[in-house]
Amino acid sequence: MRTTRALAAAGAAVAVFGLATPTAVARDGMNVHPSNIVALPSVIARGGQLTVTVDGCPNGGHMTSDAFPSANLRPVPGTNGTSRGTATVNNNASPGSHSITVNCSGRTLTNPAAFTVIGGVQGGLGGGSSTGATPTDMAIGGGLLAAALVGGGLFWMRRRSEKQIGSERPL
């Protein structure tokens, strides 16, 4: 529960910071250049799908990152030069901030901290990256169950013998 709240707070903080930070804009007055690279969600787990929107890219293009393979950007109908594309974050992407570089009609732009990848927690002996019970977990659980059955049986047998001894005495 605390982890969920912490992730939600971190995501909100990243979103607020991303909206408050000025974006890189490259315009020379005559040609349109790619600008305003926005990745949503800005905080994503490995294997998640990311939507990237770029202004100033009327003919589409492609995007690259060290966290996902190259993907195409397609023009968004009804907009003034905006393109959009989706990419799937690699399962082995390193946790932390990642950049996105877009190439539109031979012009490139990089957003150095476009999104953040969150990963599994590495704690103690192996971390929490597996799902379900492992063979070791099953063996430990089975051993505890067997010990409980033996202990309960011995307790029941002892109580039974105490009742028999007490009932044989004359009053």
VODREN-130514 format. One record per residue (C-alpha): x negated, y, z negated. Coordinates in steps of 0.001 Angstrom, whole numbers. Layout:
PT       px       py       pz
PT        X        Y        Z
...
// end
This chain:
PT       px       py       pz
PT        0        0        0
PT    -2814     2372     -880
PT    -4626     1433     2339
PT    -1548     2280     4414
PT    -1165     5647     2697
PT    -4884     6379     3110
PT    -4751     5530     6820
PT    -1659     7693     7299
PT    -3319    10607     5505
PT    -6507    10166     7544
PT    -4513    10048    10784
PT    -2634    13219     9855
PT    -5872    14985     8952
PT    -7485    13972    12243
PT    -4407    15164    14168
PT    -4368    18538    12387
PT    -8116    18979    12901
PT    -7833    18005    16571
PT    -5052    20527    17196
PT    -6881    23293    15333
PT   -10175    22806    17187
PT   -10596    24732    20427
PT   -10741    22510    23476
PT   -13437    22613    26115
PT   -12175    24412    29201
PT   -14149    24708    32431
PT   -12680    27039    35024
PT   -14439    29168    37587
PT   -11338    30923    38871
PT   -11312    29230    42299
PT   -11372    25491    41620
PT    -9477    23529    39017
PT   -11655    21601    36596
PT   -10620    18885    34149
PT    -9822    20230    30705
PT    -8095    19357    27470
PT    -8687    15617    27120
PT    -6088    14285    24656
PT    -6094    10679    23428
PT    -3031     9319    21610
PT    -3030     7810    19106
PT    -6139     9576    17855
PT    -6780     6795    15304
PT    -6470     3275    16702
PT    -7338     -297    15777
PT    -9439    -2578    17944
PT    -7377    -4094    20745
PT    -4867    -1230    20676
PT    -3691      688    23733
PT    -4693     4321    24135
PT    -2970     6917    26345
PT    -5233     9666    27681
PT    -3883    12897    29209
PT    -6088    15360    31104
PT    -5162    18827    32358
PT    -6734    20203    35530
PT    -6877    16827    37269
PT    -4209    17118    40009
PT    -5447    14224    42180
PT    -6114    11703    39407
PT    -9502    10214    38667
PT   -10991     7835    36134
PT   -12040     7800    32495
PT   -14799     5956    30661
PT   -15826     5352    27071
PT   -18107     3022    25166
PT   -14985     1658    23411
PT   -13013      611    26526
PT   -13667     -292    30166
PT   -13253     2301    32913
PT    -9600     3094    33615
PT    -7738     5099    36243
PT    -5982     8415    35722
PT    -2858     9009    37778
PT    -1162    12371    38464
PT     1932    13049    36373
PT     4812    14139    38654
PT     6339    17517    37904
PT     3281    18928    36121
PT      728    21457    37232
PT    -2349    19255    37658
PT    -2013    16869    34712
PT    -3087    13231    34963
PT    -2551    10348    32549
PT    -3937     6866    32079
PT    -3973     4021    29582
PT    -6852     1945    28299
PT    -7140     -968    25891
PT    -9789     -603    23187
PT   -12289    -3481    23170
PT   -11931    -6022    20360
PT   -15620    -5553    19563
PT   -15574    -1720    19589
PT   -17559     -272    16710
PT   -15576     1582    14047
PT   -15940     5355    14115
PT   -15550     8268    16471
PT   -15790     7689    20250
PT   -16035     9974    23252
PT   -14115     9937    26530
PT   -15590    11158    29811
PT   -13245    11917    32694
PT   -14147    12326    36357
PT   -11653    14210    38511
PT   -12591    14925    42132
PT   -16305    14791    41331
PT   -16064    17051    38278
PT   -16661    15596    34836
PT   -15767    16576    31300
PT   -16492    14821    28008
PT   -14589    15061    24745
PT   -17231    13890    22220
PT   -14760    12944    19467
PT   -11607    12051    21388
PT   -10448     9197    19134
PT   -11443     7072    16158
PT   -11526     3272    16020
PT   -10738     1662    12686
PT   -12081    -1791    11930
PT   -11762    -4599     9411
PT   -13097    -4128     5915
PT   -16401    -5863     5237
PT   -16294    -6745     1567
PT   -18090    -9370     -474
PT   -18770   -12694     1171
PT   -17452   -12335     4701
PT   -14852    -9608     4452
PT   -11203    -9807     5327
PT   -11419   -10397     9058
PT    -9746   -13846     9123
PT    -6029   -14479     9037
PT    -4307   -17321     7224
PT    -5747   -19858     4832
PT    -9190   -21267     5547
PT   -10156   -24889     4762
PT   -11950   -23630     1639
PT    -8801   -21855      456
PT    -6796   -25041     1010
PT    -9327   -27142     -955
PT    -9312   -24718    -3884
PT    -5498   -24580    -3927
PT    -5241   -28367    -3738
PT    -7722   -28754    -6603
PT    -5789   -26322    -8784
PT    -2528   -28118    -8006
PT    -4056   -31517    -8878
PT    -5458   -30130   -12157
PT    -2032   -28714   -13046
PT     -339   -32067   -12354
PT    -2880   -34028   -14444
PT    -2713   -31489   -17288
PT     1100   -31474   -17255
PT     1227   -35290   -17182
PT    -1158   -35590   -20126
PT      834   -33022   -22102
PT     4103   -34836   -21380
PT     2628   -38235   -22337
PT     1239   -36830   -25589
PT     4571   -35250   -26546
PT     6365   -38495   -25745
PT     4035   -40550   -27968
PT     4424   -38060   -30836
PT     8216   -38458   -30710
PT     7905   -42258   -30785
PT     5588   -42184   -33791
PT     7923   -39839   -35688
PT    11029   -41957   -34974
PT     9507   -45177   -36413
PT     9112   -43744   -39929
PT    11804   -44581   -42477
PT    13704   -41709   -43961
// end
